[in-house]
């Protein structure tokens, strides 16, 4: 009897031991990141080697990380919030979890339109949402704008992701800003009418649908095409070689650009280290690595862009909108998707 | 006066109250924080989406539960009744699908059936056939139902099998003696008897489907869980999310009530002094082969194909440099899962025994309430847990204890959340163990002068040992597969095998998920194997039971 109670107690003690983790005493910076890329890990390690500052990371989905920082309140250990999508960066700012910051290094490295106008966050890399089309069945002359994809001539020729995808929400948010809510609704409904199948899968699955002959055109982020062309899966490479890319709206409002960035958390306990890390990531070698490993566009204009991206041309016209609009119009975009029947 | 005093001092009642309070606290904090002003967003959701949510959730859950039962019940029946070729291996292997998280299975099948997957690529390469020309496509809803059915049927299989194994020998013999054939005794006698255990397994399957996010969001199916996500995290609208959470909880309570009702109205008490296990008999060659074929077919779709695909990815992505990191991730999740499972099982055993010692209505209702953690989406529970721990941490700081629950640095928050979420699994396992044993042994021991605790540890715990072990394994395996709680509540630099899979899948690099996914499945399979060995050696060590069987 007593022995059994002892066994129970020792199990409890074991549980508590598992729960306790030694506290770190060395200089550190705490990052809450929604970027899940392998290359980030490498860059953090390089940063630690160079500065001796340890990088602690919690990675997760952006809205959940924002919610976690909010709930942790003034005792949150978070120093830096990193994520993809301008709308999410803006919603972090609006949620009041960030503080403005600036440094001469940051100011010099990042053009004004790739950071928050009040300094709450700064861009690290950008990506364009482009039209991907079948080399076999579509001639680039047939393509012009995002808006044109809603034209009945594309009936049964488009595949898209589900409207839960942040990247399409942000695209629609900008269309609402540029064309107005009514036109944006007509656009969403037009796309739905032109769908070759119900919305499903991720970005790569849309390109595969084109390779499979299900559809002729789709919307994708630039880096996914880069990664598919360099995939370890030979079938995926074959699929990517069947499609080509098109930068839409060159003669009108410009191609939709999205951004990944970092913001200093309001109650950051290691503020200086956090700024050091941001400056490190904006420095030329790191910017070049981000681009070559992940096929993203560097924000630092002096940094070298990956050869593949260069071969696509880097001087395309982009939407010159404040990224804050992505966040401000997000709910409207979701509602327009719902009303337009884009599942 | 004396009674209430003893309630506080009684360790069983204490554990019971502890479970109830632990589970309620996160939800109370949620309720407090969700009291935001109403907005027009809710009108939008109600006007445009609610109907879809309700219909899709119902359709998905009902068809998932139905198909899972259609697989699980026949499997339990034939493995108990017949000694068909390969039975001993198959009986064990049929638990393995529990080791494969539904979202991983979904990724795998979606890829496999997609354009670059093995199915279509094979047809193209070897037959020059492009099925897309015939309009081949993957319909999301049936596909999701298929995924849930092949990954979740073991819940039904295990529970029904446990019932059949213990109660059916004399019944089956009698029905056959009275002239019923095998089919007729199944439909006429056993199906009604099995109804409560089928309902028990089906409820677990339904809860899993209701709280799923990975599979449904991948296929663009709008259920309540995805709706709560998109309202809360997409539209930052905690109020609408809370409203839908309440609706989901309502559905869950209705389901639990139906289950209880089914247990009560359908339960036939089998009064027999000697409950013997059914000895499987050797069937005719044709029947035997048919049984083997059916089982292998189920195993093919639930285990062999997914694991085969993982290994084929592994050949593309094998990278020795990843091993140390994944090893660390495996250690992280295994140690947390062990700790959390131990806590969960202690709470579960204590709570169930408390309701047996003090079976008042409030005690039973409270214990039932404590199982709700299992049915809400993980992310919703996670937010409640963060609020709770932040509050404790702030309260600690105001009393000058600054390191009390430095929540971002320890796994305390995560382990607590696991225990709250999976308490239901442990609770149901222990409860079903007790219901098989009944009260007679305990009453005999009490009559002979043993106290309640001594009775439990010396008499009843050895009797329900198997139930505790199987509860432990189920909880452990569920934690290994868990994703949303781990993602949201983990401390710094704490990665698990599940988060590695998620990271690669999120970046759409499917071949890289192979190694961590295989490790998850291997750890779970090893655990299931150890448990079934313990089970066997335990039965072998009880000669009186074996004598009874002969």
Interface residues (C-beta under 8 A of the other chain):
Chain A: X1 X4 X5 X8 X11 X12 X14 X15 X18 X19 X20 X21 X23 X24 X30 X36 X37 X38 X56 X57 X58 X59 X60 X61 X63 X64 X67 X68 X71 X72 X73 X75 X76 X77 X78 X91 X95 X161 X162 X164 X169 X197 X198 X199 X200 X201 X202 X203 X204 X205 X208 X209 X211 X212 X213 X214 X224 X227 X231 X232 X233 X235 X236 X238 X239 X330 X331 X334 X335 X338 X339 X343
Chain B: X41 X44 X48 X49 X110 X114 X115 X116 X117 X120 X121 X130 X132 X133 X137 X138 X140 X217 X218 X219 X220 X222 X226 X230 X232 X233 X234 X235 X236 X237 X313 X316 X317 X335 X336 X338 X339 X340 X342 X343 X346 X379 X382 X383 X386 X387 X390 X393 X394 X397 X403 X406 X407 X408 X409 X410 X411 X412 X415 X453 X454 X457 X458 X461 X487 X488 X490 X491 X492 X493 X494 X495 X499 X502 X503 X506 X507 X508 X509 X510 X511
